[in-house]
């Protein structure tokens, strides 16, 4: 079992259309055909960091965010 806690929310939506162009997510379950529904899926650390990087580049992270871990 894994304990999950809320850390932060994005300021706006990060569209799937943005994620589809990230090479780092090519092998992620998030973009696999058949996983289009909103659900909980496992992410490898490299996928998490890629998503957080693009969120930062699109200014979707709160100003008071000290860390993306």
N, C-alpha and C positions, 0 to 999 in steps of 0.2 A: 504494500500500500504506500502511496505517496501523499504527503500532506501538501496542500496547495493553499497559498494565501494571496490575497489581493495586494498588489504593490502600487500600481498606478493605472490610470486610464489615459488613452490618447485624447487629445483635444478635439479630434474629428475622426471620421472614418478613414481607415486605410483600405482602399478598394482592392479587391482581388485582381483587378486589371493591372495595378501597379506591381503586385507580387509576381505575376506571371512573367515579368521581364527580368526577374532576378536570377542570374545564373546559379547562385548559391542555393536556390530552392528547387532546382531541376529534379533532384532525387527525393524531395520531401513528399510525405503523404498529403500535405496540404494541397498540392497541385495535381495529385493523381486523379485521373478520371474516375468518377464514382464517389468522390469525397467532397462533392460540391455543397452538401448540406452543412449547416453550422453544427459542429460537434466538437467534442474534445478529442484531439489526436496527439500522439507523441511527437515532439520536435527534438531533433538533435541540437546540441548547443550551437553549431554553426548556422542552423536555420534560425534559431532565436536571435542570434546576433545580427544576421542579415536583415531580419524584419525590424529589429530595433534601430539599425543603422538607417534604413530607408525612412522610418518614422521620424528620426531625428532630422534627416535631410529635408523632409517635407514639413518640418516644424510642428509635428503632432505631439511632441512630448512637452510636458509642463516645464516651465522655467525653473522650478524648484527641485528638479530631478538631479540627484547627485550621482546616481549610478544606474546602469541598465542591466545589472545582474539581478 
